[in-house]
């Protein structure tokens, strides 16, 4: 009877060890797969930005953006003139598509023209499907979409997905920035420059309370206020 109990106990423990080991391996595989994913994001280092608009010019040229519209803007948010012993203070805010994890522009599109690419996390527009209804423009809480006057379809920043990124280059705005105020890369890669900078610096994202989970991060200026 005792031998039978011992045999059952050993068999039970053996199966438990096998199951635990199997689960552990599955977890390791899951983690490995997760680390190999791509989720592109951008960081605007507001302390470095000088408002030169080189990024805007490069974007328009690279992506053939028509006159009168723009995929990104650099907005001056603080302008304190110099006084005795104090230098002039200027801060700038990048206004462009946030490439949200939960993009409201996608959910309202009646034709499926607005979508989030499952391979990169980039929010983009299929201009062959877009009917110019402007629903996505109205739904975007960041007000960064517009109707392209040439194609009559919705347009916005797509991280140069069809131009520079397709050629293995960084987005045009990043390459053109003279002060290295823009950093682009894979948020899911802990060794990427953007992931390291986010980890090493205080950052904020715009309108987080809406649940959009934007993928544009910002290192605030010295006199800025972090808004959640």
GROMACS elastic network, one bead per residue, 0.5 to 0.9 nm:
[ bonds ]
;  ai    aj funct       b0    kb
    1     4     6  0.50738   500
    1     5     6  0.62894   500
    1     6     6  0.86872   500
    2     5     6  0.50611   500
    2     6     6  0.61828   500
    2     7     6  0.86045   500
    3     6     6  0.50429   500
    3     7     6  0.61168   500
    3     8     6  0.86055   500
    4     7     6  0.50711   500
    4     8     6  0.62006   500
    4     9     6  0.85355   500
    5     8     6  0.51156   500
    5     9     6  0.60775   500
    5    10     6  0.86232   500
    6    10     6  0.61086   500
    6    11     6  0.84873   500
    7    10     6  0.51674   500
    7    11     6  0.60554   500
    7    12     6  0.84486   500
    8    11     6  0.50794   500
    8    12     6  0.59753   500
    8    13     6  0.85485   500
    9    12     6  0.50579   500
    9    13     6  0.61391   500
    9    14     6  0.85218   500
   10    13     6  0.51434   500
   10    14     6  0.60386   500
   10    15     6  0.86263   500
   11    14     6  0.51005   500
   11    15     6  0.62828   500
   11    16     6  0.86256   500
   12    15     6  0.52795   500
   12    16     6  0.61890   500
   12    17     6  0.86919   500
   13    17     6  0.61039   500
   13    18     6  0.85414   500
   14    17     6  0.52008   500
   14    18     6  0.62233   500
   14    19     6  0.86892   500
   15    18     6  0.50273   500
   15    19     6  0.61451   500
   15    20     6  0.85576   500
   16    19     6  0.51659   500
   16    20     6  0.60900   500
   16    21     6  0.84636   500
   17    20     6  0.51509   500
   17    21     6  0.59945   500
   17    22     6  0.84348   500
   18    21     6  0.51546   500
   18    22     6  0.60435   500
   18    23     6  0.85981   500
   19    22     6  0.50141   500
   19    23     6  0.61207   500
   19    24     6  0.85412   500
   20    23     6  0.50969   500
   20    24     6  0.61151   500
   20    25     6  0.86382   500
   21    24     6  0.50465   500
   21    25     6  0.62385   500
   21    26     6  0.86079   500
   22    25     6  0.51824   500
   22    26     6  0.62015   500
   22    27     6  0.86431   500
   23    27     6  0.61303   500
   23    28     6  0.86017   500
   24    27     6  0.50688   500
   24    28     6  0.62204   500
   24    29     6  0.86732   500
   25    28     6  0.50023   500
   25    29     6  0.62010   500
   25    30     6  0.85683   500
   26    29     6  0.50912   500
   26    30     6  0.61657   500
   26    31     6  0.86830   500
   27    31     6  0.61960   500
   27    32     6  0.85705   500
   28    31     6  0.51285   500
   28    32     6  0.61511   500
   28    33     6  0.85842   500
   29    32     6  0.50280   500
   29    33     6  0.60995   500
   29    34     6  0.85240   500
   30    33     6  0.51316   500
   30    34     6  0.61388   500
   30    35     6  0.87292   500
   31    34     6  0.50060   500
   31    35     6  0.62712   500
   31    36     6  0.87843   500
   32    35     6  0.52211   500
   32    36     6  0.65116   500
   33    36     6  0.51994   500
   33    37     6  0.67605   500
   34    37     6  0.54724   500
   34    38     6  0.89116   500
   34   188     6  0.77710   500
   35    38     6  0.83207   500
   35   188     6  0.62320   500
   35   189     6  0.62524   500
   35   190     6  0.82314   500
   36   188     6  0.76812   500
   36   189     6  0.74689   500
   37   119     6  0.77882   500
   37   120     6  0.80889   500
   37   186     6  0.83966   500
   37   188     6  0.63924   500
   37   189     6  0.78427   500
   38   119     6  0.65607   500
   38   120     6  0.52210   500
   38   121     6  0.73358   500
   38   185     6  0.88202   500
   38   186     6  0.56093   500
   38   187     6  0.72792   500
   38   188     6  0.61044   500
   38   189     6  0.75837   500
   39   118     6  0.89365   500
   39   119     6  0.76768   500
   39   121     6  0.50474   500
   39   122     6  0.75937   500
   39   185     6  0.80506   500
   39   186     6  0.52444   500
   39   187     6  0.55178   500
   39   188     6  0.59286   500
   39   189     6  0.85393   500
   39   215     6  0.86178   500
   40    99     6  0.85737   500
   40   120     6  0.59353   500
   40   121     6  0.61887   500
   40   122     6  0.66952   500
   40   159     6  0.85954   500
   40   184     6  0.72939   500
   40   185     6  0.54678   500
   40   187     6  0.58653   500
   40   188     6  0.80726   500
   40   215     6  0.75056   500
   41    98     6  0.84116   500
   41    99     6  0.76211   500
   41   121     6  0.84980   500
   41   122     6  0.83727   500
   41   159     6  0.87173   500
   41   183     6  0.84892   500
   41   184     6  0.59638   500
   41   185     6  0.58321   500
   41   186     6  0.63146   500
   41   187     6  0.60098   500
   41   194     6  0.77897   500
   41   214     6  0.86428   500
   41   216     6  0.57173   500
   41   217     6  0.76894   500
   42    98     6  0.86088   500
   42   159     6  0.87514   500
   42   182     6  0.69884   500
   42   183     6  0.56338   500
   42   185     6  0.66664   500
   42   186     6  0.87664   500
   42   187     6  0.86056   500
   42   194     6  0.71707   500
   42   215     6  0.65861   500
   42   217     6  0.61802   500
   42   218     6  0.84222   500
   43   181     6  0.79844   500
   43   182     6  0.56800   500
   43   183     6  0.50489   500
   43   184     6  0.64552   500
   43   185     6  0.88919   500
   43   194     6  0.67034   500
   43   197     6  0.84428   500
   43   198     6  0.80318   500
   43   203     6  0.88921   500
   43   215     6  0.83854   500
   43   216     6  0.56404   500
   43   218     6  0.53704   500
   43   219     6  0.74010   500
   44    47     6  0.88038   500
   44    48     6  0.85606   500
   44    49     6  0.79498   500
   44    93     6  0.81333   500
   44    94     6  0.70499   500
   44   181     6  0.57517   500
   44   183     6  0.66897   500
   44   216     6  0.74948   500
   44   217     6  0.63362   500
   44   219     6  0.63541   500
   44   220     6  0.85602   500
   45    48     6  0.55994   500
   45    49     6  0.65412   500
   45   180     6  0.80609   500
   45   182     6  0.61815   500
   45   183     6  0.79247   500
   45   217     6  0.85800   500
   45   218     6  0.58695   500
   45   220     6  0.69679   500
   45   221     6  0.79068   500
   46    49     6  0.51439   500
   46    50     6  0.84144   500
   46    91     6  0.66531   500
   46    92     6  0.62050   500
   46    93     6  0.69368   500
   46    94     6  0.85221   500
   46   181     6  0.68001   500
   46   182     6  0.88628   500
   46   218     6  0.67726   500
   46   219     6  0.57412   500
   46   220     6  0.54700   500
   46   221     6  0.51827   500
   46   222     6  0.87046   500
   47    50     6  0.82828   500
   47    91     6  0.72823   500
   47    92     6  0.84662   500
   47   181     6  0.77490   500
   47   219     6  0.72263   500
   47   220     6  0.66680   500
   47   222     6  0.68257   500
   48   179     6  0.60668   500
   48   180     6  0.71541   500
   48   181     6  0.50973   500
   48   182     6  0.87873   500
   48   221     6  0.83719   500
   49    52     6  0.79115   500
   49    91     6  0.73607   500
   49    92     6  0.64477   500
   49    93     6  0.85648   500
   49   177     6  0.85373   500
   49   178     6  0.89443   500
   49   179     6  0.67275   500
   49   180     6  0.80753   500
   49   181     6  0.53892   500
   49   182     6  0.83810   500
   50    53     6  0.84197   500
   50    90     6  0.77527   500
   50    91     6  0.75954   500
   50    92     6  0.72695   500
   50   179     6  0.77728   500
   50   181     6  0.86649   500
   51    54     6  0.82392   500
   51    74     6  0.63303   500
   51    75     6  0.77263   500
   51    76     6  0.73375   500
   51    90     6  0.86240   500
   51    91     6  0.79804   500
   51    92     6  0.61930   500
   51    93     6  0.87374   500
   52    55     6  0.79481   500
   52    56     6  0.88573   500
   52    74     6  0.84898   500
   52   177     6  0.86155   500
   52   178     6  0.87518   500
   53    56     6  0.50891   500
   53    57     6  0.64219   500
   53    58     6  0.86682   500
   53    73     6  0.79083   500
   53    74     6  0.66416   500
   53   177     6  0.84832   500
   54    57     6  0.51960   500
   54    58     6  0.61366   500
   54    59     6  0.85540   500
   54   173     6  0.72753   500
   54   176     6  0.60475   500
   54   177     6  0.61540   500
   54   178     6  0.78002   500
   55    58     6  0.51597   500
   55    59     6  0.60705   500
   55    60     6  0.86654   500
   55    72     6  0.82778   500
   55    73     6  0.87645   500
   55    74     6  0.86626   500
   55   172     6  0.69836   500
   55   174     6  0.69426   500
   55   175     6  0.81505   500
   55   176     6  0.56979   500
   55   177     6  0.58905   500
   56    59     6  0.51754   500
   56    60     6  0.62961   500
   56    61     6  0.87377   500
   56    70     6  0.74759   500
   56    71     6  0.77377   500
   56    72     6  0.61652   500
   56    73     6  0.65948   500
   56    74     6  0.77809   500
   56   172     6  0.89256   500
   56   173     6  0.67233   500
   57    60     6  0.53004   500
   57    61     6  0.62889   500
   57    62     6  0.86343   500
   57   173     6  0.81333   500
   57   176     6  0.87238   500
   58    61     6  0.52233   500
   58    62     6  0.59679   500
   58    63     6  0.83602   500
   58   172     6  0.55904   500
   58   173     6  0.58130   500
   58   175     6  0.85536   500
   58   176     6  0.64005   500
   59    62     6  0.53041   500
   59    63     6  0.58891   500
   59    64     6  0.78931   500
   59    65     6  0.75728   500
   59    70     6  0.82692   500
   59    71     6  0.73073   500
   59    72     6  0.79056   500
   59   157     6  0.86481   500
   59   160     6  0.80139   500
   59   171     6  0.80905   500
   59   172     6  0.55944   500
   59   173     6  0.57891   500
   59   176     6  0.89393   500
   60    63     6  0.55006   500
   60    64     6  0.54278   500
   60    66     6  0.73924   500
   60    67     6  0.85102   500
   60    69     6  0.89963   500
   60    70     6  0.69082   500
   60    71     6  0.75485   500
   61    64     6  0.51744   500
   61    65     6  0.68033   500
   61   172     6  0.88041   500
   62    65     6  0.80006   500
   62   160     6  0.79927   500
   62   163     6  0.70194   500
   62   164     6  0.77726   500
   62   172     6  0.66315   500
   63   160     6  0.70134   500
   63   162     6  0.81974   500
   63   163     6  0.67551   500
   63   164     6  0.88683   500
   63   172     6  0.86720   500
   65    68     6  0.88192   500
   65    69     6  0.70743   500
   65    70     6  0.66103   500
   65    71     6  0.75916   500
   65   148     6  0.80884   500
   66    69     6  0.62133   500
   66    70     6  0.77336   500
   66   148     6  0.73616   500
   66   149     6  0.72499   500
   66   150     6  0.72251   500
   67    70     6  0.77747   500
   67   149     6  0.88209   500
   68   149     6  0.85810   500
   69   146     6  0.74996   500
   69   147     6  0.84209   500
   69   148     6  0.73562   500
   69   149     6  0.82490   500
   70    73     6  0.70467   500
   70   144     6  0.89937   500
   70   146     6  0.83607   500
   70   156     6  0.77194   500
   70   157     6  0.86633   500
   71    95     6  0.86262   500
   71    96     6  0.63469   500
   71    97     6  0.79039   500
   71   144     6  0.72989   500
   71   145     6  0.77301   500
   71   146     6  0.83607   500
   71   155     6  0.75190   500
   71   158     6  0.86092   500
   72    94     6  0.71056   500
   72    95     6  0.55924   500
   72    97     6  0.77654   500
   72   144     6  0.75315   500
   72   156     6  0.78453   500
   72   157     6  0.68412   500
   73    93     6  0.81365   500
   73    94     6  0.59235   500
   73    95     6  0.50541   500
   73    96     6  0.66431   500
   74    92     6  0.61900   500
   74    93     6  0.55824   500
   74    95     6  0.61619   500
   74    96     6  0.88320   500
   75    91     6  0.83889   500
   75    92     6  0.53497   500
   75    93     6  0.50126   500
   75    94     6  0.63588   500
   75    95     6  0.71075   500
   76    79     6  0.72353   500
   76    90     6  0.70933   500
   76    91     6  0.58032   500
   76    93     6  0.63245   500
   77    90     6  0.74788   500
   77    91     6  0.55687   500
   77    92     6  0.54961   500
   77    93     6  0.64896   500
   78    89     6  0.69689   500
   78    90     6  0.52209   500
   78    91     6  0.50265   500
   78    92     6  0.72180   500
   78   223     6  0.86569   500
   78   224     6  0.85472   500
   79    88     6  0.74396   500
   79    89     6  0.56628   500
   79    91     6  0.69154   500
   80    83     6  0.88232   500
   80    87     6  0.86315   500
   80    88     6  0.55768   500
   80    90     6  0.65468   500
   81    86     6  0.87476   500
   81    87     6  0.74908   500
   81    89     6  0.65468   500
   81    90     6  0.85278   500
   82    85     6  0.80413   500
   82    86     6  0.56851   500
   82    89     6  0.72527   500
   83    86     6  0.51631   500
   83    87     6  0.66552   500
   83    88     6  0.73298   500
   84    87     6  0.80742   500
   86    89     6  0.86503   500
   89   223     6  0.87164   500
   90   221     6  0.89470   500
   91   220     6  0.89649   500
   91   221     6  0.64584   500
   91   222     6  0.88503   500
   91   223     6  0.84708   500
   91   224     6  0.81468   500
   92   221     6  0.83510   500
   93   218     6  0.88073   500
   94   218     6  0.89188   500
   95    98     6  0.85533   500
   95   142     6  0.78119   500
   95   143     6  0.85478   500
   95   144     6  0.69634   500
   96   142     6  0.77427   500
   96   143     6  0.83092   500
   96   144     6  0.54443   500
   96   145     6  0.83666   500
   96   156     6  0.75403   500
   96   157     6  0.63693   500
   96   216     6  0.88349   500
   97   100     6  0.81380   500
   97   123     6  0.82512   500
   97   142     6  0.73477   500
   97   143     6  0.84005   500
   97   144     6  0.56916   500
   97   145     6  0.75469   500
   97   156     6  0.65597   500
   97   157     6  0.55680   500
   97   158     6  0.74535   500
   97   159     6  0.88247   500
   97   214     6  0.87623   500
   97   216     6  0.81719   500
   98   101     6  0.89612   500
   98   103     6  0.87943   500
   98   123     6  0.84540   500
   98   142     6  0.77447   500
   98   144     6  0.86311   500
   98   157     6  0.87155   500
   98   206     6  0.86060   500
   98   212     6  0.89381   500
   98   213     6  0.85855   500
   98   214     6  0.50251   500
   98   215     6  0.56387   500
   98   216     6  0.52762   500
   98   217     6  0.87994   500
   99   102     6  0.85815   500
   99   103     6  0.71794   500
   99   116     6  0.80915   500
   99   121     6  0.72592   500
   99   122     6  0.57139   500
   99   123     6  0.51075   500
   99   124     6  0.83563   500
   99   157     6  0.87701   500
   99   158     6  0.79695   500
   99   159     6  0.89746   500
   99   213     6  0.85456   500
   99   214     6  0.58989   500
   99   215     6  0.56452   500
   99   216     6  0.72477   500
  100   104     6  0.83436   500
  100   116     6  0.85635   500
  100   121     6  0.82042   500
  100   122     6  0.81981   500
  100   123     6  0.71798   500
  100   212     6  0.54435   500
  100   213     6  0.53049   500
  100   215     6  0.58022   500
  100   216     6  0.83459   500
  101   116     6  0.81778   500
  101   121     6  0.72321   500
  101   122     6  0.88875   500
  101   123     6  0.86023   500
  101   211     6  0.88108   500
  101   212     6  0.61085   500
  101   213     6  0.51876   500
  101   214     6  0.62434   500
  101   215     6  0.72353   500
  102   105     6  0.89602   500
  102   106     6  0.83956   500
  102   107     6  0.88035   500
  102   116     6  0.89221   500
  102   211     6  0.71067   500
  102   213     6  0.62201   500
  102   214     6  0.79692   500
  103   106     6  0.56255   500
  103   107     6  0.70934   500
  103   115     6  0.84872   500
  103   116     6  0.78418   500
  103   123     6  0.76506   500
  103   140     6  0.79123   500
  103   212     6  0.59175   500
  103   213     6  0.82414   500
  103   214     6  0.83910   500
  104   107     6  0.53074   500
  104   108     6  0.65426   500
  104   109     6  0.88863   500
  104   136     6  0.75339   500
  104   139     6  0.59864   500
  104   140     6  0.63132   500
  104   141     6  0.81954   500
  104   212     6  0.74063   500
  105   108     6  0.56250   500
  105   109     6  0.64508   500
  105   114     6  0.66542   500
  105   115     6  0.81770   500
  105   135     6  0.74342   500
  105   137     6  0.71719   500
  105   138     6  0.81813   500
  105   139     6  0.54842   500
  105   140     6  0.56538   500
  105   141     6  0.89631   500
  106   109     6  0.54829   500
  106   110     6  0.89097   500
  106   112     6  0.73363   500
  106   113     6  0.79817   500
  106   115     6  0.52872   500
  106   116     6  0.73120   500
  106   123     6  0.82035   500
  106   136     6  0.70669   500
  106   139     6  0.89549   500
  107   110     6  0.82517   500
  107   112     6  0.85271   500
  107   114     6  0.81849   500
  107   115     6  0.84214   500
  107   136     6  0.85174   500
  108   112     6  0.87904   500
  108   114     6  0.85952   500
  108   135     6  0.63629   500
  108   136     6  0.63172   500
  108   139     6  0.72211   500
  109   112     6  0.56480   500
  109   113     6  0.66024   500
  109   114     6  0.60460   500
  109   115     6  0.85553   500
  109   130     6  0.86096   500
  109   133     6  0.85919   500
  109   134     6  0.87676   500
  109   135     6  0.63843   500
  109   136     6  0.61497   500
  110   113     6  0.78447   500
  110   114     6  0.89010   500
  110   130     6  0.89572   500
  110   133     6  0.87317   500
  110   135     6  0.82821   500
  111   114     6  0.79255   500
  111   129     6  0.62461   500
  111   130     6  0.67863   500
  111   131     6  0.78345   500
  112   115     6  0.65104   500
  112   125     6  0.86678   500
  112   126     6  0.80560   500
  112   129     6  0.70088   500
  112   130     6  0.79023   500
  113   124     6  0.81984   500
  113   125     6  0.53681   500
  113   127     6  0.66886   500
  113   128     6  0.75519   500
  113   130     6  0.50860   500
  113   131     6  0.83930   500
  114   123     6  0.73421   500
  114   124     6  0.59371   500
  114   126     6  0.64762   500
  114   127     6  0.87968   500
  114   129     6  0.86215   500
  114   130     6  0.77556   500
  114   136     6  0.76675   500
  114   154     6  0.87552   500
  115   122     6  0.84401   500
  115   123     6  0.57468   500
  115   124     6  0.56151   500
  115   125     6  0.63024   500
  115   126     6  0.78807   500
  116   119     6  0.88374   500
  116   120     6  0.82619   500
  116   121     6  0.58335   500
  116   122     6  0.55922   500
  116   124     6  0.61234   500
  116   125     6  0.86212   500
  117   120     6  0.56866   500
  117   121     6  0.51393   500
  117   122     6  0.53348   500
  117   123     6  0.61877   500
  117   124     6  0.71652   500
  118   121     6  0.56243   500
  118   122     6  0.78864   500
  119   122     6  0.81534   500
  120   123     6  0.87601   500
  120   186     6  0.86232   500
  122   158     6  0.66010   500
  122   159     6  0.75187   500
  122   161     6  0.81417   500
  123   157     6  0.87658   500
  123   158     6  0.65974   500
  124   155     6  0.85270   500
  124   156     6  0.79948   500
  124   157     6  0.80727   500
  124   158     6  0.57800   500
  124   161     6  0.85948   500
  125   128     6  0.87365   500
  125   129     6  0.83425   500
  125   130     6  0.74914   500
  125   153     6  0.88540   500
  125   154     6  0.71647   500
  125   155     6  0.70057   500
  125   156     6  0.82560   500
  125   158     6  0.83745   500
  126   129     6  0.56171   500
  126   130     6  0.63630   500
  126   154     6  0.89468   500
  127   131     6  0.81335   500
  127   151     6  0.79456   500
  127   152     6  0.89588   500
  127   153     6  0.60794   500
  127   154     6  0.73176   500
  127   155     6  0.83102   500
  128   131     6  0.83089   500
  128   153     6  0.86875   500
  129   153     6  0.89249   500
  130   133     6  0.77741   500
  130   152     6  0.87474   500
  130   153     6  0.57498   500
  130   154     6  0.68897   500
  131   134     6  0.84143   500
  131   152     6  0.80264   500
  131   153     6  0.64035   500
  131   154     6  0.83468   500
  132   135     6  0.82532   500
  132   147     6  0.70355   500
  132   152     6  0.62049   500
  132   154     6  0.60432   500
  133   136     6  0.79761   500
  133   137     6  0.87473   500
  133   153     6  0.84030   500
  133   154     6  0.85040   500
  134   137     6  0.50377   500
  134   138     6  0.63497   500
  134   139     6  0.86573   500
  134   145     6  0.89071   500
  134   146     6  0.81772   500
  134   147     6  0.77205   500
  134   153     6  0.86188   500
  134   154     6  0.71767   500
  135   138     6  0.52181   500
  135   139     6  0.61668   500
  135   140     6  0.87549   500
  136   140     6  0.60737   500
  136   145     6  0.75588   500
  136   154     6  0.79572   500
  137   140     6  0.55162   500
  137   141     6  0.86906   500
  137   143     6  0.68367   500
  137   144     6  0.76122   500
  137   145     6  0.52858   500
  137   146     6  0.65214   500
  137   147     6  0.84562   500
  137   154     6  0.77010   500
  138   141     6  0.78947   500
  138   143     6  0.77973   500
  138   145     6  0.86953   500
  139   142     6  0.89138   500
  139   143     6  0.83996   500
  140   143     6  0.55066   500
  140   144     6  0.71441   500
  140   145     6  0.73390   500
  141   144     6  0.82922   500
  141   207     6  0.82402   500
  141   210     6  0.85740   500
  142   145     6  0.83871   500
  142   206     6  0.84292   500
  142   207     6  0.83706   500
  143   146     6  0.83922   500
  144   155     6  0.88584   500
  144   156     6  0.65779   500
  144   157     6  0.82451   500
  145   154     6  0.66258   500
  145   155     6  0.58458   500
  145   156     6  0.51619   500
  145   157     6  0.83293   500
  146   149     6  0.89670   500
  146   153     6  0.82058   500
  146   154     6  0.55851   500
  146   155     6  0.55067   500
  146   156     6  0.66663   500
  147   150     6  0.86797   500
  147   151     6  0.80455   500
  147   152     6  0.57566   500
  147   153     6  0.53094   500
  147   155     6  0.58997   500
  147   156     6  0.87400   500
  148   151     6  0.55563   500
  148   152     6  0.51303   500
  148   153     6  0.55506   500
  148   154     6  0.60540   500
  148   155     6  0.58293   500
  148   156     6  0.88122   500
  149   152     6  0.52284   500
  149   153     6  0.77890   500
  150   153     6  0.81953   500
  151   154     6  0.83882   500
  152   155     6  0.89746   500
  155   158     6  0.87862   500
  157   160     6  0.71226   500
  157   161     6  0.89051   500
  158   161     6  0.56377   500
  158   162     6  0.80866   500
  159   162     6  0.84890   500
  159   163     6  0.88987   500
  159   164     6  0.84177   500
  159   165     6  0.72645   500
  159   170     6  0.83718   500
  159   171     6  0.55835   500
  159   172     6  0.82743   500
  159   173     6  0.88140   500
  159   184     6  0.89166   500
  160   163     6  0.51758   500
  160   164     6  0.54340   500
  160   165     6  0.55739   500
  160   166     6  0.77709   500
  160   170     6  0.80021   500
  160   171     6  0.52020   500
  160   172     6  0.69119   500
  160   173     6  0.89383   500
  161   164     6  0.66437   500
  161   166     6  0.58032   500
  161   167     6  0.89880   500
  161   171     6  0.79324   500
  162   165     6  0.65266   500
  162   166     6  0.54667   500
  162   167     6  0.84122   500
  163   166     6  0.54402   500
  163   167     6  0.66198   500
  163   169     6  0.85479   500
  163   171     6  0.82440   500
  163   172     6  0.87797   500
  164   167     6  0.51716   500
  164   168     6  0.64386   500
  164   170     6  0.60912   500
  164   171     6  0.56983   500
  164   172     6  0.66653   500
  165   168     6  0.50323   500
  165   169     6  0.50579   500
  165   170     6  0.58821   500
  165   171     6  0.62199   500
  165   172     6  0.89027   500
  166   169     6  0.73251   500
  167   170     6  0.87929   500
  169   172     6  0.82261   500
  169   175     6  0.85965   500
  170   173     6  0.82087   500
  170   174     6  0.63998   500
  170   175     6  0.63450   500
  170   184     6  0.71315   500
  170   185     6  0.84102   500
  171   174     6  0.54747   500
  171   175     6  0.65766   500
  171   176     6  0.88280   500
  171   184     6  0.76786   500
  172   175     6  0.52622   500
  172   176     6  0.60981   500
  172   177     6  0.86935   500
  173   176     6  0.51988   500
  173   177     6  0.62061   500
  173   182     6  0.76114   500
  174   177     6  0.55216   500
  174   178     6  0.89714   500
  174   180     6  0.73385   500
  174   181     6  0.78837   500
  174   182     6  0.52643   500
  174   183     6  0.64645   500
  174   184     6  0.70554   500
  175   178     6  0.82173   500
  175   180     6  0.82539   500
  175   182     6  0.84621   500
  176   180     6  0.85401   500
  177   180     6  0.54683   500
  177   181     6  0.65236   500
  177   182     6  0.68678   500
  178   181     6  0.78228   500
  179   182     6  0.83122   500
  180   183     6  0.72277   500
  183   193     6  0.72295   500
  183   194     6  0.58942   500
  183   197     6  0.87264   500
  184   187     6  0.88451   500
  184   192     6  0.88734   500
  184   193     6  0.76907   500
  184   194     6  0.60959   500
  185   188     6  0.89107   500
  185   189     6  0.83342   500
  185   192     6  0.63425   500
  185   193     6  0.68801   500
  185   194     6  0.57201   500
  185   195     6  0.78413   500
  186   189     6  0.54741   500
  186   190     6  0.83373   500
  186   191     6  0.89757   500
  186   192     6  0.63124   500
  186   193     6  0.84760   500
  186   194     6  0.71542   500
  186   195     6  0.73555   500
  187   190     6  0.72069   500
  187   192     6  0.73138   500
  187   194     6  0.66387   500
  187   195     6  0.54638   500
  187   215     6  0.83856   500
  188   191     6  0.88678   500
  188   192     6  0.83165   500
  188   195     6  0.74997   500
  189   192     6  0.54549   500
  189   193     6  0.89337   500
  189   194     6  0.88092   500
  189   195     6  0.67354   500
  190   193     6  0.82906   500
  190   194     6  0.85189   500
  190   195     6  0.54228   500
  190   196     6  0.65771   500
  191   194     6  0.84358   500
  191   195     6  0.67018   500
  191   196     6  0.65743   500
  192   195     6  0.53415   500
  192   196     6  0.63007   500
  192   197     6  0.87123   500
  193   196     6  0.52134   500
  193   197     6  0.61632   500
  193   198     6  0.86561   500
  194   197     6  0.51578   500
  194   198     6  0.61588   500
  194   199     6  0.85773   500
  195   198     6  0.52406   500
  195   199     6  0.62238   500
  195   200     6  0.86673   500
  196   199     6  0.51347   500
  196   200     6  0.61158   500
  196   201     6  0.86373   500
  197   200     6  0.50495   500
  197   201     6  0.59445   500
  197   219     6  0.89737   500
  198   201     6  0.55089   500
  198   202     6  0.71833   500
  198   203     6  0.64382   500
  198   217     6  0.77402   500
  198   218     6  0.86027   500
  198   219     6  0.81894   500
  199   202     6  0.79264   500
  199   203     6  0.86666   500
  201   219     6  0.69176   500
  202   218     6  0.84677   500
  202   219     6  0.61883   500
  202   220     6  0.75469   500
  202   226     6  0.89004   500
  203   217     6  0.63560   500
  203   218     6  0.52547   500
  203   220     6  0.65556   500
  203   226     6  0.78076   500
  204   208     6  0.88507   500
  204   216     6  0.88954   500
  204   217     6  0.58850   500
  204   218     6  0.52995   500
  204   219     6  0.66137   500
  204   220     6  0.71985   500
  204   226     6  0.60036   500
  204   227     6  0.69541   500
  204   228     6  0.71566   500
  205   208     6  0.63268   500
  205   213     6  0.82843   500
  205   214     6  0.66822   500
  205   215     6  0.78519   500
  205   216     6  0.65593   500
  205   217     6  0.51524   500
  205   218     6  0.61926   500
  205   226     6  0.84339   500
  205   227     6  0.77263   500
  205   228     6  0.71580   500
  206   209     6  0.86036   500
  206   213     6  0.89594   500
  206   214     6  0.72596   500
  206   216     6  0.81546   500
  206   217     6  0.80640   500
  206   218     6  0.85443   500
  206   227     6  0.72288   500
  206   228     6  0.71118   500
  207   210     6  0.58752   500
  207   211     6  0.79749   500
  207   212     6  0.78564   500
  207   213     6  0.85801   500
  207   214     6  0.82806   500
  207   227     6  0.77645   500
  207   228     6  0.64961   500
  208   211     6  0.56657   500
  208   212     6  0.65069   500
  208   213     6  0.61877   500
  208   214     6  0.73239   500
  208   227     6  0.85680   500
  208   228     6  0.57537   500
  209   212     6  0.79171   500
  209   213     6  0.88279   500
  209   228     6  0.65785   500
  210   213     6  0.80197   500
  211   214     6  0.85060   500
  214   217     6  0.77069   500
  220   223     6  0.78569   500
  220   224     6  0.55940   500
  220   225     6  0.72090   500
  220   226     6  0.69763   500
  221   225     6  0.81521   500
  222   225     6  0.86625   500
